[in-house]
Structures are given as C-alpha cells and as structure tokens.
Amino acid sequence: MQNIEKFHVRFDDFDSTPYYQASPDNRIRISCDNYNNKNWKHLKNLIYTLFHEDSETNLTLEVGTIRNNKRIPIKTGIGKFFHITNWKEDIVYHSELDMSFIIATIKNVDADDIYKYGRRVASGHKDSYIVFYNQTFLMYISTDVIDIISKEKEDIQKVTPFTKELFKKS
C-alpha cells in the first residue's frame, strides 16, 4: 500500500476516494457514460498509454473485513480478469468502526487484463474498490467514473488529449 501513497492518496481513507484526496492539478475524471457501450478503442488506448509494457503495474483492492476476530471475505471476481500469483495482504484497523479491512496487492498485472476489467465495469457490471498504478499514474475505475491521478501535473496533462478526443465523439 505504501506505493499508492506516492500519489498523496491513502487507499485506507474510507471517507473519500483517491480522486478527492489528490490535488486538482494532478487528477482527471472521465464519466463512464462517455463509453455507453461504444468508444472501447478509446478506453483501450487510454489504459495502454497509462500502463505500457515497460512499466510495472500493480493493483490494490479491498478483499475483506475482520470484525470480532471473524474474517469476512468480499467476493470481488477479479480472478476472472487477472492472473493472481503474488498476492500480498495488509490489515488496516479502522478505530471508528471497530473493525479491520483486508487490503490485497497484486503485482505485475497486464494492461490487457486491466482493459477487460475496465470495459466490464464501465458497462455497468459490479465493481470492486480497486486501483491500478505504476510509477507515474494511478487509476480508479467504478461503474460511474474513471479517475486518473499522477504524481506530477505535467504527467496528467499528457492524458488531457484523451479526454478531449472522447468528448468530440460524444
């Protein structure tokens, strides 16, 4: 999880998504309504631009909770999209809720698998609280939005042409 903190966001901040934790200069939000079962090539190009082959891309997601010493898994369905070989778990205690959250990180995920997951979620299928990230970008996908965060505002400016292109097509 410490790799996510370089984006100045905390995955275990359950009060706000990473988008609202990042500086406005270092983030961009795309509505999934822009895809509406079209523009899939745009989504694929965006993901491949963010997570190209020569970057190590990881994913982090919430996989369960622990309450009263009982582990309660969350069915994420990510095994349908990602080859899971190196799963590392962190337990994060939330004092206000008096429970712990189980956060898993999977290293070296493939951009094509991120695209398959993103396309399914952008189509309105069930999502998980999940982020994808490399050295430069962090991306959060839900059924409503795709949020992209960078460490440097110059990097987020490289993504801006993708949003302009998408809005021309809408």
Disulfide bonds with the S-S distance in Angstrom:
none
